[in-house]
């Protein structure tokens, strides 16, 4: 979990993951909150660089499990 604390880059996803050779950015939101424009840009940049990105909240956390399982089946 990269915390900027005034020294890092704003808009970086909450979790930066390298899993079985795949780069994944995961932005976590709660209570219907949406990513900021800068967070959306970073998530799009990850996708455009052949990585994967997700916005996860309490209604769709199962998408993360699907992503992990699909990564395992591509080995």
PyMOL Python script that loads the backbone (N, CA, C, O; Angstrom):
from pymol import cmd

cmd.read_pdbstr("""\
ATOM      1  N   UNK A   1       0.844  -1.179   0.000  1.00  0.00           N
ATOM      2  CA  UNK A   1       0.000   0.000   0.000  1.00  0.00           C
ATOM      3  C   UNK A   1       0.887   1.240   0.000  1.00  0.00           C
ATOM      4  O   UNK A   1       1.410   1.620   1.048  1.00  0.00           O
ATOM      5  N   UNK A   2       1.063   1.866  -1.135  1.00  0.00           N
ATOM      6  CA  UNK A   2       1.891   3.063  -1.159  1.00  0.00           C
ATOM      7  C   UNK A   2       1.154   4.260  -0.554  1.00  0.00           C
ATOM      8  O   UNK A   2       0.146   4.705  -1.102  1.00  0.00           O
ATOM      9  N   UNK A   3       1.642   4.774   0.554  1.00  0.00           N
ATOM     10  CA  UNK A   3       1.088   5.984   1.159  1.00  0.00           C
ATOM     11  C   UNK A   3       1.974   7.150   0.753  1.00  0.00           C
ATOM     12  O   UNK A   3       3.188   7.109   0.951  1.00  0.00           O
ATOM     13  N   UNK A   4       1.375   8.186   0.189  1.00  0.00           N
ATOM     14  CA  UNK A   4       2.189   9.280  -0.326  1.00  0.00           C
ATOM     15  C   UNK A   4       2.796  10.113   0.787  1.00  0.00           C
ATOM     16  O   UNK A   4       3.967  10.482   0.691  1.00  0.00           O
ATOM     17  N   UNK A   5       2.063  10.421   1.826  1.00  0.00           N
ATOM     18  CA  UNK A   5       2.601  11.174   2.943  1.00  0.00           C
ATOM     19  C   UNK A   5       3.308  12.451   2.529  1.00  0.00           C
ATOM     20  O   UNK A   5       4.200  12.921   3.235  1.00  0.00           O
ATOM     21  N   UNK A   6       2.926  13.013   1.404  1.00  0.00           N
ATOM     22  CA  UNK A   6       3.556  14.236   0.935  1.00  0.00           C
ATOM     23  C   UNK A   6       4.838  14.010   0.149  1.00  0.00           C
ATOM     24  O   UNK A   6       5.413  14.963  -0.378  1.00  0.00           O
ATOM     25  N   UNK A   7       5.295  12.767   0.062  1.00  0.00           N
ATOM     26  CA  UNK A   7       6.564  12.489  -0.608  1.00  0.00           C
ATOM     27  C   UNK A   7       6.409  11.644  -1.868  1.00  0.00           C
ATOM     28  O   UNK A   7       7.338  11.578  -2.673  1.00  0.00           O
ATOM     29  N   UNK A   8       5.288  11.012  -2.058  1.00  0.00           N
ATOM     30  CA  UNK A   8       5.100  10.129  -3.200  1.00  0.00           C
ATOM     31  C   UNK A   8       4.222  10.779  -4.252  1.00  0.00           C
ATOM     32  O   UNK A   8       4.003  11.991  -4.236  1.00  0.00           O
ATOM     33  N   UNK A   9       3.730   9.976  -5.150  1.00  0.00           N
ATOM     34  CA  UNK A   9       2.864  10.456  -6.218  1.00  0.00           C
ATOM     35  C   UNK A   9       1.406  10.276  -5.829  1.00  0.00           C
ATOM     36  O   UNK A   9       1.001   9.185  -5.429  1.00  0.00           O
ATOM     37  N   UNK A  10       0.628  11.320  -5.939  1.00  0.00           N
ATOM     38  CA  UNK A  10      -0.801  11.230  -5.688  1.00  0.00           C
ATOM     39  C   UNK A  10      -1.462  10.454  -6.811  1.00  0.00           C
ATOM     40  O   UNK A  10      -0.974  10.442  -7.941  1.00  0.00           O
ATOM     41  N   UNK A  11      -2.575   9.807  -6.498  1.00  0.00           N
ATOM     42  CA  UNK A  11      -3.339   9.089  -7.506  1.00  0.00           C
ATOM     43  C   UNK A  11      -2.912   7.658  -7.731  1.00  0.00           C
ATOM     44  O   UNK A  11      -3.556   6.938  -8.495  1.00  0.00           O
ATOM     45  N   UNK A  12      -1.828   7.219  -7.076  1.00  0.00           N
ATOM     46  CA  UNK A  12      -1.378   5.831  -7.210  1.00  0.00           C
ATOM     47  C   UNK A  12      -2.423   4.941  -6.545  1.00  0.00           C
ATOM     48  O   UNK A  12      -2.905   5.274  -5.463  1.00  0.00           O
ATOM     49  N   UNK A  13      -2.790   3.804  -7.174  1.00  0.00           N
ATOM     50  CA  UNK A  13      -3.784   2.914  -6.560  1.00  0.00           C
ATOM     51  C   UNK A  13      -3.368   2.472  -5.157  1.00  0.00           C
ATOM     52  O   UNK A  13      -2.185   2.449  -4.817  1.00  0.00           O
ATOM     53  N   UNK A  14      -4.372   2.121  -4.356  1.00  0.00           N
ATOM     54  CA  UNK A  14      -4.131   1.701  -2.971  1.00  0.00           C
ATOM     55  C   UNK A  14      -3.203   0.502  -2.885  1.00  0.00           C
ATOM     56  O   UNK A  14      -2.349   0.430  -2.001  1.00  0.00           O
ATOM     57  N   UNK A  15      -3.372  -0.421  -3.789  1.00  0.00           N
ATOM     58  CA  UNK A  15      -2.521  -1.614  -3.814  1.00  0.00           C
ATOM     59  C   UNK A  15      -1.866  -1.731  -5.185  1.00  0.00           C
ATOM     60  O   UNK A  15      -2.533  -1.662  -6.218  1.00  0.00           O
ATOM     61  N   UNK A  16      -0.567  -1.906  -5.174  1.00  0.00           N
ATOM     62  CA  UNK A  16       0.209  -2.184  -6.380  1.00  0.00           C
ATOM     63  C   UNK A  16       0.689  -3.622  -6.230  1.00  0.00           C
ATOM     64  O   UNK A  16       1.411  -3.945  -5.286  1.00  0.00           O
ATOM     65  N   UNK A  17       0.291  -4.483  -7.157  1.00  0.00           N
ATOM     66  CA  UNK A  17       0.510  -5.916  -7.017  1.00  0.00           C
ATOM     67  C   UNK A  17       1.228  -6.460  -8.242  1.00  0.00           C
ATOM     68  O   UNK A  17       0.912  -6.107  -9.378  1.00  0.00           O
ATOM     69  N   UNK A  18       2.182  -7.309  -7.992  1.00  0.00           N
ATOM     70  CA  UNK A  18       2.764  -8.124  -9.048  1.00  0.00           C
ATOM     71  C   UNK A  18       2.423  -9.560  -8.694  1.00  0.00           C
ATOM     72  O   UNK A  18       2.927 -10.098  -7.708  1.00  0.00           O
ATOM     73  N   UNK A  19       1.570 -10.180  -9.493  1.00  0.00           N
ATOM     74  CA  UNK A  19       1.104 -11.521  -9.183  1.00  0.00           C
ATOM     75  C   UNK A  19       1.280 -12.410 -10.405  1.00  0.00           C
ATOM     76  O   UNK A  19       0.634 -12.208 -11.434  1.00  0.00           O
ATOM     77  N   UNK A  20       2.158 -13.389 -10.281  1.00  0.00           N
ATOM     78  CA  UNK A  20       2.400 -14.347 -11.354  1.00  0.00           C
ATOM     79  C   UNK A  20       2.690 -13.656 -12.689  1.00  0.00           C
ATOM     80  O   UNK A  20       2.184 -14.045 -13.741  1.00  0.00           O
ATOM     81  N   UNK A  21       3.513 -12.630 -12.601  1.00  0.00           N
ATOM     82  CA  UNK A  21       3.926 -11.930 -13.807  1.00  0.00           C
ATOM     83  C   UNK A  21       2.963 -10.873 -14.304  1.00  0.00           C
ATOM     84  O   UNK A  21       3.200 -10.266 -15.348  1.00  0.00           O
ATOM     85  N   UNK A  22       1.889 -10.644 -13.582  1.00  0.00           N
ATOM     86  CA  UNK A  22       0.933  -9.615 -13.985  1.00  0.00           C
ATOM     87  C   UNK A  22       1.028  -8.432 -13.033  1.00  0.00           C
ATOM     88  O   UNK A  22       1.150  -8.605 -11.820  1.00  0.00           O
ATOM     89  N   UNK A  23       0.969  -7.227 -13.597  1.00  0.00           N
ATOM     90  CA  UNK A  23       0.960  -6.008 -12.815  1.00  0.00           C
ATOM     91  C   UNK A  23      -0.492  -5.588 -12.620  1.00  0.00           C
ATOM     92  O   UNK A  23      -1.241  -5.466 -13.589  1.00  0.00           O
ATOM     93  N   UNK A  24      -0.889  -5.368 -11.367  1.00  0.00           N
ATOM     94  CA  UNK A  24      -2.281  -5.046 -11.056  1.00  0.00           C
ATOM     95  C   UNK A  24      -2.317  -3.834 -10.136  1.00  0.00           C
ATOM     96  O   UNK A  24      -1.593  -3.780  -9.142  1.00  0.00           O
ATOM     97  N   UNK A  25      -3.155  -2.869 -10.467  1.00  0.00           N
ATOM     98  CA  UNK A  25      -3.420  -1.727  -9.594  1.00  0.00           C
ATOM     99  C   UNK A  25      -4.831  -1.860  -9.052  1.00  0.00           C
ATOM    100  O   UNK A  25      -5.780  -2.033  -9.816  1.00  0.00           O
ATOM    101  N   UNK A  26      -4.972  -1.779  -7.733  1.00  0.00           N
ATOM    102  CA  UNK A  26      -6.281  -1.936  -7.095  1.00  0.00           C
ATOM    103  C   UNK A  26      -6.594  -0.685  -6.288  1.00  0.00           C
ATOM    104  O   UNK A  26      -5.871  -0.343  -5.352  1.00  0.00           O
ATOM    105  N   UNK A  27      -7.665  -0.012  -6.652  1.00  0.00           N
ATOM    106  CA  UNK A  27      -8.148   1.149  -5.916  1.00  0.00           C
ATOM    107  C   UNK A  27      -9.353   0.708  -5.088  1.00  0.00           C
ATOM    108  O   UNK A  27     -10.309   0.147  -5.623  1.00  0.00           O
ATOM    109  N   UNK A  28      -9.303   0.961  -3.789  1.00  0.00           N
ATOM    110  CA  UNK A  28     -10.373   0.546  -2.876  1.00  0.00           C
ATOM    111  C   UNK A  28     -11.229   1.750  -2.503  1.00  0.00           C
ATOM    112  O   UNK A  28     -10.718   2.804  -2.125  1.00  0.00           O
ATOM    113  N   UNK A  29     -12.512   1.574  -2.615  1.00  0.00           N
ATOM    114  CA  UNK A  29     -13.463   2.629  -2.257  1.00  0.00           C
ATOM    115  C   UNK A  29     -14.535   2.026  -1.352  1.00  0.00           C
ATOM    116  O   UNK A  29     -14.735   0.812  -1.329  1.00  0.00           O
ATOM    117  N   UNK A  30     -15.211   2.886  -0.618  1.00  0.00           N
ATOM    118  CA  UNK A  30     -16.291   2.431   0.266  1.00  0.00           C
ATOM    119  C   UNK A  30     -17.472   3.380   0.144  1.00  0.00           C
ATOM    120  O   UNK A  30     -17.329   4.539  -0.247  1.00  0.00           O
ATOM    121  N   UNK A  31     -18.621   2.865   0.485  1.00  0.00           N
ATOM    122  CA  UNK A  31     -19.835   3.687   0.582  1.00  0.00           C
ATOM    123  C   UNK A  31     -20.171   4.442  -0.699  1.00  0.00           C
ATOM    124  O   UNK A  31     -20.638   5.580  -0.645  1.00  0.00           O
ATOM    125  N   UNK A  32     -19.939   3.823  -1.840  1.00  0.00           N
ATOM    126  CA  UNK A  32     -20.304   4.435  -3.108  1.00  0.00           C
ATOM    127  C   UNK A  32     -19.358   5.503  -3.598  1.00  0.00           C
ATOM    128  O   UNK A  32     -19.647   6.165  -4.594  1.00  0.00           O
ATOM    129  N   UNK A  33     -18.222   5.694  -2.922  1.00  0.00           N
ATOM    130  CA  UNK A  33     -17.251   6.689  -3.376  1.00  0.00           C
ATOM    131  C   UNK A  33     -16.641   6.257  -4.708  1.00  0.00           C
ATOM    132  O   UNK A  33     -16.545   5.065  -4.999  1.00  0.00           O
ATOM    133  N   UNK A  34     -16.237   7.221  -5.499  1.00  0.00           N
ATOM    134  CA  UNK A  34     -15.655   6.979  -6.812  1.00  0.00           C
ATOM    135  C   UNK A  34     -14.202   7.454  -6.827  1.00  0.00           C
ATOM    136  O   UNK A  34     -13.831   8.336  -6.053  1.00  0.00           O
ATOM    137  N   UNK A  35     -13.384   6.877  -7.700  1.00  0.00           N
ATOM    138  CA  UNK A  35     -12.006   7.354  -7.826  1.00  0.00           C
ATOM    139  C   UNK A  35     -11.965   8.798  -8.319  1.00  0.00           C
ATOM    140  O   UNK A  35     -12.849   9.241  -9.053  1.00  0.00           O
ATOM    141  N   UNK A  36     -10.932   9.519  -7.908  1.00  0.00           N
ATOM    142  CA  UNK A  36     -10.724  10.872  -8.407  1.00  0.00           C
ATOM    143  C   UNK A  36     -10.278  10.800  -9.867  1.00  0.00           C
ATOM    144  O   UNK A  36      -9.955   9.727 -10.377  1.00  0.00           O
ATOM    145  N   UNK A  37     -10.266  11.939 -10.522  1.00  0.00           N
ATOM    146  CA  UNK A  37      -9.822  11.981 -11.916  1.00  0.00           C
ATOM    147  C   UNK A  37      -8.373  11.499 -12.030  1.00  0.00           C
ATOM    148  O   UNK A  37      -8.035  10.786 -12.975  1.00  0.00           O
ATOM    149  N   UNK A  38      -7.524  11.873 -11.090  1.00  0.00           N
ATOM    150  CA  UNK A  38      -6.128  11.451 -11.121  1.00  0.00           C
ATOM    151  C   UNK A  38      -6.009   9.940 -10.894  1.00  0.00           C
ATOM    152  O   UNK A  38      -5.195   9.281 -11.540  1.00  0.00           O
ATOM    153  N   UNK A  39      -6.807   9.395  -9.990  1.00  0.00           N
ATOM    154  CA  UNK A  39      -6.801   7.943  -9.776  1.00  0.00           C
ATOM    155  C   UNK A  39      -7.270   7.221 -11.032  1.00  0.00           C
ATOM    156  O   UNK A  39      -6.690   6.203 -11.411  1.00  0.00           O
ATOM    157  N   UNK A  40      -8.310   7.732 -11.681  1.00  0.00           N
ATOM    158  CA  UNK A  40      -8.803   7.128 -12.931  1.00  0.00           C
ATOM    159  C   UNK A  40      -7.720   7.158 -14.002  1.00  0.00           C
ATOM    160  O   UNK A  40      -7.539   6.185 -14.733  1.00  0.00           O
ATOM    161  N   UNK A  41      -6.996   8.278 -14.095  1.00  0.00           N
ATOM    162  CA  UNK A  41      -5.922   8.377 -15.075  1.00  0.00           C
ATOM    163  C   UNK A  41      -4.859   7.325 -14.817  1.00  0.00           C
ATOM    164  O   UNK A  41      -4.397   6.675 -15.755  1.00  0.00           O
ATOM    165  N   UNK A  42      -4.462   7.143 -13.567  1.00  0.00           N
ATOM    166  CA  UNK A  42      -3.449   6.145 -13.249  1.00  0.00           C
ATOM    167  C   UNK A  42      -3.942   4.725 -13.544  1.00  0.00           C
ATOM    168  O   UNK A  42      -3.179   3.899 -14.044  1.00  0.00           O
ATOM    169  N   UNK A  43      -5.195   4.438 -13.243  1.00  0.00           N
ATOM    170  CA  UNK A  43      -5.748   3.114 -13.544  1.00  0.00           C
ATOM    171  C   UNK A  43      -5.784   2.876 -15.053  1.00  0.00           C
ATOM    172  O   UNK A  43      -5.495   1.773 -15.517  1.00  0.00           O
ATOM    173  N   UNK A  44      -6.137   3.909 -15.816  1.00  0.00           N
ATOM    174  CA  UNK A  44      -6.146   3.799 -17.275  1.00  0.00           C
ATOM    175  C   UNK A  44      -4.729   3.612 -17.810  1.00  0.00           C
ATOM    176  O   UNK A  44      -4.508   2.815 -18.722  1.00  0.00           O
ATOM    177  N   UNK A  45      -3.778   4.340 -17.249  1.00  0.00           N
ATOM    178  CA  UNK A  45      -2.379   4.185 -17.673  1.00  0.00           C
ATOM    179  C   UNK A  45      -1.891   2.763 -17.444  1.00  0.00           C
ATOM    180  O   UNK A  45      -1.159   2.217 -18.269  1.00  0.00           O
ATOM    181  N   UNK A  46      -2.293   2.160 -16.329  1.00  0.00           N
ATOM    182  CA  UNK A  46      -1.908   0.774 -16.039  1.00  0.00           C
ATOM    183  C   UNK A  46      -2.481  -0.152 -17.114  1.00  0.00           C
ATOM    184  O   UNK A  46      -1.765  -1.006 -17.638  1.00  0.00           O
ATOM    185  N   UNK A  47      -3.758   0.011 -17.446  1.00  0.00           N
ATOM    186  CA  UNK A  47      -4.385  -0.819 -18.482  1.00  0.00           C
ATOM    187  C   UNK A  47      -3.703  -0.617 -19.836  1.00  0.00           C
ATOM    188  O   UNK A  47      -3.477  -1.575 -20.575  1.00  0.00           O
ATOM    189  N   UNK A  48      -3.380   0.624 -20.149  1.00  0.00           N
ATOM    190  CA  UNK A  48      -2.742   0.924 -21.435  1.00  0.00           C
ATOM    191  C   UNK A  48      -1.323   0.375 -21.517  1.00  0.00           C
ATOM    192  O   UNK A  48      -0.758   0.264 -22.604  1.00  0.00           O
ATOM    193  N   UNK A  49      -0.759   0.036 -20.384  1.00  0.00           N
ATOM    194  CA  UNK A  49       0.588  -0.547 -20.338  1.00  0.00           C
ATOM    195  C   UNK A  49       0.527  -2.065 -20.184  1.00  0.00           C
ATOM    196  O   UNK A  49       1.498  -2.696 -19.767  1.00  0.00           O
ATOM    197  N   UNK A  50      -0.622  -2.641 -20.526  1.00  0.00           N
ATOM    198  CA  UNK A  50      -0.872  -4.085 -20.495  1.00  0.00           C
ATOM    199  C   UNK A  50      -0.954  -4.657 -19.091  1.00  0.00           C
ATOM    200  O   UNK A  50      -0.835  -5.868 -18.901  1.00  0.00           O
ATOM    201  N   UNK A  51      -1.158  -3.792 -18.107  1.00  0.00           N
ATOM    202  CA  UNK A  51      -1.448  -4.266 -16.756  1.00  0.00           C
ATOM    203  C   UNK A  51      -2.952  -4.387 -16.586  1.00  0.00           C
ATOM    204  O   UNK A  51      -3.714  -4.233 -17.540  1.00  0.00           O
ATOM    205  N   UNK A  52      -3.361  -4.661 -15.372  1.00  0.00           N
ATOM    206  CA  UNK A  52      -4.789  -4.744 -15.079  1.00  0.00           C
ATOM    207  C   UNK A  52      -5.078  -3.826 -13.906  1.00  0.00           C
ATOM    208  O   UNK A  52      -4.241  -3.656 -13.019  1.00  0.00           O
ATOM    209  N   UNK A  53      -6.262  -3.238 -13.904  1.00  0.00           N
ATOM    210  CA  UNK A  53      -6.630  -2.368 -12.798  1.00  0.00           C
ATOM    211  C   UNK A  53      -8.086  -2.587 -12.429  1.00  0.00           C
ATOM    212  O   UNK A  53      -8.929  -2.907 -13.266  1.00  0.00           O
ATOM    213  N   UNK A  54      -8.342  -2.404 -11.157  1.00  0.00           N
ATOM    214  CA  UNK A  54      -9.685  -2.613 -10.622  1.00  0.00           C
ATOM    215  C   UNK A  54     -10.022  -1.517  -9.632  1.00  0.00           C
ATOM    216  O   UNK A  54      -9.144  -0.989  -8.951  1.00  0.00           O
ATOM    217  N   UNK A  55     -11.301  -1.179  -9.557  1.00  0.00           N
ATOM    218  CA  UNK A  55     -11.828  -0.373  -8.464  1.00  0.00           C
ATOM    219  C   UNK A  55     -12.740  -1.307  -7.683  1.00  0.00           C
ATOM    220  O   UNK A  55     -13.735  -1.810  -8.205  1.00  0.00           O
ATOM    221  N   UNK A  56     -12.386  -1.528  -6.430  1.00  0.00           N
ATOM    222  CA  UNK A  56     -13.084  -2.508  -5.598  1.00  0.00           C
ATOM    223  C   UNK A  56     -13.853  -1.785  -4.490  1.00  0.00           C
ATOM    224  O   UNK A  56     -13.334  -0.858  -3.869  1.00  0.00           O
ATOM    225  N   UNK A  57     -15.080  -2.211  -4.250  1.00  0.00           N
ATOM    226  CA  UNK A  57     -15.831  -1.751  -3.093  1.00  0.00           C
ATOM    227  C   UNK A  57     -16.582  -2.930  -2.497  1.00  0.00           C
ATOM    228  O   UNK A  57     -16.398  -4.070  -2.921  1.00  0.00           O
ATOM    229  N   UNK A  58     -17.415  -2.657  -1.527  1.00  0.00           N
ATOM    230  CA  UNK A  58     -18.094  -3.759  -0.829  1.00  0.00           C
ATOM    231  C   UNK A  58     -19.079  -4.514  -1.722  1.00  0.00           C
ATOM    232  O   UNK A  58     -19.541  -5.592  -1.347  1.00  0.00           O
ATOM    233  N   UNK A  59     -19.407  -3.969  -2.894  1.00  0.00           N
ATOM    234  CA  UNK A  59     -20.369  -4.647  -3.766  1.00  0.00           C
ATOM    235  C   UNK A  59     -19.721  -5.522  -4.831  1.00  0.00           C
ATOM    236  O   UNK A  59     -20.403  -6.352  -5.433  1.00  0.00           O
ATOM    237  N   UNK A  60     -18.402  -5.358  -5.084  1.00  0.00           N
ATOM    238  CA  UNK A  60     -17.798  -6.106  -6.188  1.00  0.00           C
ATOM    239  C   UNK A  60     -16.438  -6.713  -5.855  1.00  0.00           C
ATOM    240  O   UNK A  60     -15.624  -6.942  -6.750  1.00  0.00           O
ATOM    241  N   UNK A  61     -16.190  -6.973  -4.583  1.00  0.00           N
ATOM    242  CA  UNK A  61     -14.895  -7.523  -4.183  1.00  0.00           C
ATOM    243  C   UNK A  61     -14.635  -8.880  -4.844  1.00  0.00           C
ATOM    244  O   UNK A  61     -13.485  -9.309  -4.945  1.00  0.00           O
ATOM    245  N   UNK A  62     -15.688  -9.550  -5.290  1.00  0.00           N
ATOM    246  CA  UNK A  62     -15.524 -10.829  -5.975  1.00  0.00           C
ATOM    247  C   UNK A  62     -14.772 -10.685  -7.300  1.00  0.00           C
ATOM    248  O   UNK A  62     -14.231 -11.666  -7.809  1.00  0.00           O
ATOM    249  N   UNK A  63     -14.732  -9.481  -7.860  1.00  0.00           N
ATOM    250  CA  UNK A  63     -13.968  -9.254  -9.094  1.00  0.00           C
ATOM    251  C   UNK A  63     -12.483  -9.517  -8.878  1.00  0.00           C
ATOM    252  O   UNK A  63     -11.790  -9.981  -9.784  1.00  0.00           O
ATOM    253  N   UNK A  64     -11.999  -9.220  -7.679  1.00  0.00           N
ATOM    254  CA  UNK A  64     -10.591  -9.475  -7.373  1.00  0.00           C
ATOM    255  C   UNK A  64     -10.323 -10.969  -7.373  1.00  0.00           C
ATOM    256  O   UNK A  64      -9.304 -11.414  -7.901  1.00  0.00           O
ATOM    257  N   UNK A  65     -11.209 -11.740  -6.797  1.00  0.00           N
ATOM    258  CA  UNK A  65     -11.050 -13.197  -6.802  1.00  0.00           C
ATOM    259  C   UNK A  65     -11.068 -13.733  -8.238  1.00  0.00           C
ATOM    260  O   UNK A  65     -10.278 -14.612  -8.582  1.00  0.00           O
ATOM    261  N   UNK A  66     -11.955 -13.212  -9.062  1.00  0.00           N
ATOM    262  CA  UNK A  66     -12.003 -13.651 -10.464  1.00  0.00           C
ATOM    263  C   UNK A  66     -10.700 -13.328 -11.187  1.00  0.00           C
ATOM    264  O   UNK A  66     -10.207 -14.131 -11.980  1.00  0.00           O
ATOM    265  N   UNK A  67     -10.149 -12.159 -10.911  1.00  0.00           N
ATOM    266  CA  UNK A  67      -8.896 -11.772 -11.538  1.00  0.00           C
ATOM    267  C   UNK A  67      -7.767 -12.706 -11.119  1.00  0.00           C
ATOM    268  O   UNK A  67      -6.970 -13.136 -11.953  1.00  0.00           O
ATOM    269  N   UNK A  68      -7.700 -13.017  -9.840  1.00  0.00           N
ATOM    270  CA  UNK A  68      -6.659 -13.919  -9.338  1.00  0.00           C
ATOM    271  C   UNK A  68      -6.824 -15.302  -9.937  1.00  0.00           C
ATOM    272  O   UNK A  68      -5.844 -15.907 -10.371  1.00  0.00           O
ATOM    273  N   UNK A  69      -8.041 -15.810  -9.968  1.00  0.00           N
ATOM    274  CA  UNK A  69      -8.261 -17.148 -10.526  1.00  0.00           C
ATOM    275  C   UNK A  69      -7.943 -17.187 -12.020  1.00  0.00           C
ATOM    276  O   UNK A  69      -7.412 -18.183 -12.512  1.00  0.00           O
ATOM    277  N   UNK A  70      -8.261 -16.120 -12.741  1.00  0.00           N
ATOM    278  CA  UNK A  70      -7.951 -16.109 -14.176  1.00  0.00           C
ATOM    279  C   UNK A  70      -6.438 -16.032 -14.390  1.00  0.00           C
ATOM    280  O   UNK A  70      -5.921 -16.576 -15.366  1.00  0.00           O
ATOM    281  N   UNK A  71      -5.727 -15.360 -13.480  1.00  0.00           N
ATOM    282  CA  UNK A  71      -4.264 -15.309 -13.587  1.00  0.00           C
ATOM    283  C   UNK A  71      -3.655 -16.687 -13.357  1.00  0.00           C
ATOM    284  O   UNK A  71      -2.673 -17.053 -14.003  1.00  0.00           O
ATOM    285  N   UNK A  72      -4.237 -17.446 -12.437  1.00  0.00           N
ATOM    286  CA  UNK A  72      -3.721 -18.778 -12.149  1.00  0.00           C
ATOM    287  C   UNK A  72      -3.972 -19.736 -13.291  1.00  0.00           C
ATOM    288  O   UNK A  72      -3.167 -20.634 -13.536  1.00  0.00           O
ATOM    289  N   UNK A  73      -5.083 -19.557 -13.997  1.00  0.00           N
ATOM    290  CA  UNK A  73      -5.386 -20.474 -15.101  1.00  0.00           C
ATOM    291  C   UNK A  73      -4.573 -20.172 -16.346  1.00  0.00           C
ATOM    292  O   UNK A  73      -4.522 -20.987 -17.268  1.00  0.00           O
ATOM    293  N   UNK A  74      -3.934 -19.004 -16.384  1.00  0.00           N
ATOM    294  CA  UNK A  74      -3.121 -18.632 -17.550  1.00  0.00           C
ATOM    295  C   UNK A  74      -1.657 -19.026 -17.401  1.00  0.00           C
ATOM    296  O   UNK A  74      -0.810 -18.577 -18.173  1.00  0.00           O
ATOM    297  N   UNK A  75      -1.366 -19.842 -16.435  1.00  0.00           N
ATOM    298  CA  UNK A  75       0.035 -20.240 -16.192  1.00  0.00           C
ATOM    299  C   UNK A  75       0.443 -21.322 -17.165  1.00  0.00           C
ATOM    300  O   UNK A  75       1.581 -21.791 -17.125  1.00  0.00           O
TER     301      UNK A  75
END
""", "prot")
cmd.dss("prot")
cmd.show_as("cartoon", "prot")
cmd.util.cbc("prot")
cmd.orient("prot")
